[in-house]
């Protein structure tokens, strides 16, 4: 290749939550739309983007390690442009890193795809219409995440997201509906609507549409098979939303409703805005309205000030609610949060070993609960939307978002299969294809 010709290659490295994954998908699609080509290794790229996460200290440590190795590459290739993107770059903390991260050329706030694209040294095309979160793969993804609201207005004691992602901003309803239509027309079959608090969608828009209205509108997308949303907040979920979920056949019976702890005193310290009783009432409302619904949750162990009594409350709540899945995280101190200040007090700090013990104990109990719940699917037929193939087996998800495996010689990607469950475990189901095509 002529040395003077720009290579127009990029490498995107993503850490963190589904919102970051979705932002990176959108960025990659935009980079390809302006003539850039993805490369596996950063050394082959002239434009490198790290989409960062700061929810946990371990994520930031990984990113700093990655930046260290990029510095060596940049020493050999001074034309390489490095962009630090995402939650490590909040509205006001770019200055914190300036000087310390000399290898970084640009700092860009989370979700600002256009700002990253504007930094490209040699774009060859312009966008003719808004870019979808689907890059030019051979197979478009079966399931696509669509952000509907950015930022968070809450102030949970342990969470850095409001500091980094700012106040809530909802996307206009018509824009989301049109985007979903285009995504599905490109071959996607399932849409997951995303937000830090997805059910606070719309309160900042004219006419105040809400998530129930949006679900109803997206549900009409021709060719769409399944619709989900993520993540809910117990203080925001409404009966209208629950009823809408129950009414819309493509809206899957699954809801992620973080509780964080099973003790009211600690919920208050965390500033979560509900009690355990309120939470369990909501669970009952959801279960009464939606048959076979799977409710999942997130729990933090080792928040500063968490006592054995608080933790016991969480264990008891786990037994009582019997969630479909629980994501347990050990508390990680984030500078700038109330919990980080609390952790400086040795009387409130929960030692590392105790956090880990609590995490393991919760995981063990939840594993047993899930194994028992999944065993109820034995000998049942489940409808599976097939996403990919792993070690010769088709892999997809049930309506409740459980992983399901089966074998068959056909091509099942993006199709609904009916699977007779012959084996269950805590994390997945497997079975045999019922020879009847449900939908294509
Ligand atoms: S609701 Fe709380 S935990 Fe969730 S993003 Fe907002 S501040 Fe963070």
Boltz pocket constraint, residues with backbone or C-beta under 6 A from the ligand:
constraints:
  - pocket:
      binder: B
      contacts: [[A, 152], [A, 153], [A, 154], [A, 155], [A, 156], [A, 159], [A, 160], [A, 161], [A, 162], [A, 196], [A, 197], [A, 233]]
      max_distance: 6.0
